[in-house]
Amino acid sequence: MGSKVQYRSGSWNGLRWTGTPYLKTNPVYTYEFVSNETDVFYTFDIQDRSVPSKVVLSSSGDVLRLEWKDSTQTWRRFPTTPLDRCEIYDVCGSYASCNINKSPDVCECLKGFTPKSPGEGKIPDWTEGCVRRAPLHCNHSNGFLKHREVKLPNTSHSWVDNNISLAECEKLCLSNCTCTAFANSDVREGGTGCLLWFSDLLDIRNLATNGQDLYVRVAASELGTEKKRAWKLWNEERAVELIDQQLDHSSSSSEILRCIHVGLLCVQQGPEDRPNMSTVALMLGGEGSLPQPRQPGGLEPFIRNGKVGDTMVSSCPPVARRKNKNFSTSRTHQMKTRNGACGLDFIAFNDVLVDQIAGGKDIVKGS
């Protein structure tokens, strides 16, 4: 039958393995990772050597840590790997991520991808993974969609340079037609170094904490689809899908949906339809009914004197205005406005307006 990968801890990011967000300083054992020109190794050492302890590999491929208990004369088992279904290697196939909080299907395609085999019923055949909705063309403008808080894909065939910035990493990926994604190799001090992928992205999962940002390459035609997502889900009465899962237990859904509602009112096409900030404050603090939002501005190019304009700005006064470092500035000026009360960002460049609500996906525009 040959060998089969059962579990992958993820790459080392300077603090921990990307697939083990729970790895942290503890009273049971210490750990160390060393990587230099001559050596690459990981070690751990038991703190209390008076207590017998062992790590074993079961016949099913599970890694178990056992500790001896004198009082019961038995081995006490500690949870190790895999902890859940999403820790099974490549359970969702290529270009898909595993989210243990979803039910009954924990798998979903990355933005810009679709299931390769739809399967029977509503659940696709995830063994086939996902494929691009639009093919990449090296002679056309491509870009990257940012996925937050994830376990980075398999790095077995990746390229790494620990001495360059994320911006330089993006340029390297864009300059190579076979590059499929990039990320920081080290998350310390705000993130440094560069990881590049040149093949299918495998074994990705969503993490509640201590995940990393992954920038996945997509065709230029996919970059404009995010601007319509909030409006589309609102019209389909599915706005709850815009809520980041990390907020589910910290705030009530009704309060967050009200923030989304007010946010959409702030970006309506007609300036006369948009509320001013004093009205916004009353809307957010009250419980009364709100007017239905009209189509947001930015779904069509902004025309000024017969020409496509450089920027589009919401009438809701911005808290801060600055150039957004995540975007290429070679061909357009950018302005970012933020409604701090709702956590709703509006990033405008040329004819694209991106809605980013409570931890949603960002877009990085390629040149």
N, C-alpha and C positions, 0 to 999 in steps of 0.2 A: 504493500500500500504506500510505502514511502513516508516521509515526514510531512507534518501539517502544523502550521502555526496556530497555536491556541490563544495566545495572549501577547499583547505588545504594550510595554510600559510607556512608550513615547520617547521622544528625544529629550536630552538634558537641556534645560533652559537657563542654567546658572543658579537656580534655586531648587528645582525638583524635576522629575520626569513629567512631561506634559500630560501624560495619561494617568498620573497619580496625584491629583490635587490635594489629597488628604495627607501626603507625606510631609511631615513637619517634625521639629524638635520634640522629643518625647522622653519620658523617664525609663523606657524599656530598652532602647538601643540608640546608638549614634550611627551616622552614616557619612560617607565621604565619596565624592566623585573627583577623579583626577583625569585631566586630558591635556597632554602636551605633545611635543614633537616625537617623543619616544614611547610614551605610555598612554593607554586609555583603560581605566578600570574604576569599578565601584565596589566599595566595601561597607560592611556594617558590623558593629561590635555590640554585644550584649552588655548593658550597664552593670547588672547584678549577676556576676558569674557563679554565685552560690546556687542559683536556680537553674537546673538543667533545661535547655531549650534546643529545639532543632527545627529545621525547615526541610520539608519533604515534598517530592513531586508524586502526586497520585497517578494511578493507572489511567484516569480520565483526562490527565493533563493539568489538573488544578495544583496550584502551589499552596501548601499549608504550613503555617507556623504553629508549633506545639510547645507547650510549657508544662513541666512536671509539677503536680500538686501532691505534696507529701500527705496532706490530710485525707485525701481520697484515694491516694495511690493510683492516680490516673493522669493521662495527658490532657491538658486543657487546650482546646483548639481556638485559635484566633482567626478572625476573618482576614483572608488575604486576596488571592485572585483566582478566578474572576468574581467580583462582588455582585455583578448584575449582568443582564443580557447584553448591555452595551459594551461590556468589557470583552466579549467574545470577538476574536479578531475578524475584522472586515465583515461584520454581520449584515451590513447594509449595502455592500458592494461599492464600486467606484463612484466618485462624485456625489456621494450621499452621506448624510450624517445621522447618528443615532442619538435620540433624545429619550432618556428613560422615563421622563415625565409625560410622554405622549401615550395614549392608549386608544385602541389595542395595538396600533401599528407604531413602533418606535422609530421607524426609518422615514426619512424625507430627503428628496433631492436638494442639492444646493441650488441657490438662485441661478437661473439661466440654464438649468438642466431639467430633464424629464425622464421618467422611468423607461429603461430600455425594453422591458417586458411588462406590459400593463397587468398581466395575469388575469385570473378569473375573479369576478366580484370587484370589490372596491380596493382590495389590497394588492399592490403590484408584486411581482416576483423579484425580490430584492437581491437574489443571488446574481442577477445580471447587472445590478447597479443602475446608473443613470448615464444618459448621453446628452450632448449639447443640443439645445434648441436651435441654435444658429452656429454654423461652423466658423472657425477662426480663419481669417485671411491675412497673411503676413503683410500684404501691401495696403491694408486698410487700417484705420485707427481701432485699436483694441484698448481695453481698460481692465480694471480690477474691481470686484465686489468684495467688500470687507465683511468678514464673518467674525464676530466677537465670541470670546470665551469658549474656545474649542480645544480639543486635543488635536495637535497637529498631525497631518497625514504621515504615513510610513515614509521614513527618510532613508531607507536602504540604498536608494539610488539618487539621493539628493546631493547638492553642492553647497558648501559652506565657506563663508569668509567672516571671521569674527572681528574684523577690523574696519568694516565700512558701515555707513549709516543706512537707515531704512529707505531714504530717498535714493541713495546710490543703488540699493538693492532693487528698487522698482525699475530704475533705468536699465539695469543689467537684464532683468526679466523681459522688459519690453523689447530689448535689442536682440533677443533670441527667440525665434519663432516657435521653438519647441518648449519654451518655459511655460508651465501651467499655473504656477503659484509662487508666492514668496512670503516670508515672515522674518521677524527678528530671531536670531539664534540665541540671544541672551536677553532676559527680561529685566535684569537689574538696572538701576539708575535710569529708568524710563525706556529702556530697550536699546540694544546695540546689535551689531552683527547682522549677517544675512544668510538665510536658508532659501535655496531655490529648488523647485521641483520640475522635472522634465518628463514625467510620465503620468499615468492616471493617479488620481488622489484616492488613497485607500485608507480605511480604518479611521474615520473622523467621528468624533462624538461631541455633543454639546455638554458643557460643564456649568454647574451652578456658580462655582468660584474657581479662581486660580487657573482659568483657561488662558489661551493666547489668541491674538488677532491673526487671522489668516486672510491673505489677499489672493483671490482666485481670478484667473484671467478669463474674460468673456469677450464675445464679439461686441463691436460698437453698438449694434442694434439692441443689445440687452441692457445697455447703460441707461436708456431712457425709460425703461419699464417701471422703475422704482417710483418715479414721480407720480404715477397714476395709482399706486397701490392703496394709499390711505383713502382716496376718493372712491375707488372701486369697492373696497371692502365696506365702506360706509354705506354706499348705495345698496349693497347686497345684504345689509344688516349683519355684517360679520366683523364689525369694528373691534370686537373683543380679541380678534386674532392679532391686532397691533400691540397688545399689551405684552411686555416682556414677562417671561415666566417668573423672574426673580421678584417681580412686584406683586404677584398673585396673593402672597400672604402678608405683605406690608401695607397694602391699601385695598379698599373695597373697589370692586370692578366698576360700580356705578360712578364713583368719584373720578376714576381714571377715564372712563368713557365721557364724562362731562368735560374733562380737560381736552380730550380729542375733539369733541364737538366744538368747543370754544376755539381751539386751534384752527379748525377748518373755517370757522367764521372769519378768522383773522386773515386768511389768504384767499378770500373770494376774488373773482375776476374784477368786479367793479369796486373801486376805492370807496364809493359812497355806501356800499353794503357792509364794509368792514367796521367793527366796533373800535372805539378808541380805548386807551388803556384804563381809564376810570370805569368804563362799561365792562371791560374784561374782568377787572377786579370784582365788580359786583356779580358778574355771571359766575365766576369761580367760587365766590363765597356764598352764593344763594342756592336755593333748591327749586326755584321756579322754572317754568318751561322756557326753552330757548328756541329762537327761530331756526328753521331748517337752512343749512348752508347751501349756497349756490356753488357752481363749478369753480374750483380754485384757479387762480391765475397761474400761468406757467405751463399749462398744458398745450399752449400754442406759443410760437415765437413772439417775443415782445417787439412790436414795431414802433420805431421812432423816426419820423420824417421819411418814411418809406424804406428804412433800413432796419435790419435786425439789431436790437440793442445789445449792449454789453452786460447789463445787470438788470435784475428785477428785484424790487424790495417790497416786503410787506409793509402795510401802513401801521401795523403794530410797532411802536417805537422799539428799536433794538436796545438791549442792555449793553452789548459790546459789539463793536465793529472792527474787524481785522481781516487780513488775508488768511484764507484757510490753507494751512501748510500741506494738507492732504491732497491738494489739487494742483495740476499743472497750471502755471500762470503765464505761459508763453503766448497764448492767443486771446486771453480774456481776463477782465478784472472780475474779482469775486468779492462778495460781501456775505457775511453770515449774520443772521438775526436770530436771537434766541428769546423765546417766551419762557422765562425761568419758572413761572408758576405751573406751566403745563409740562415742562420738559420737552418741548416741541421745537426742533430745529428746522429752519428753512435755509437751504444752501442754494443760491442761484448762480448759474453760470451759463451765458448764452441763452439757449432756449430750453434749458433743463432746470426743473425745480425738484429738489429731492426732499421728500418727507421722511424725517427720521424721528420716530416716536418711541420714547422709553426704551432705548437700547436696540433699536432696529438696525438694519444693515446700512452701511455707508457706501458711497461710490467713490472710487478713485479714478479720475479721468486720465487716460493715456494720451500721448501726443501723436 
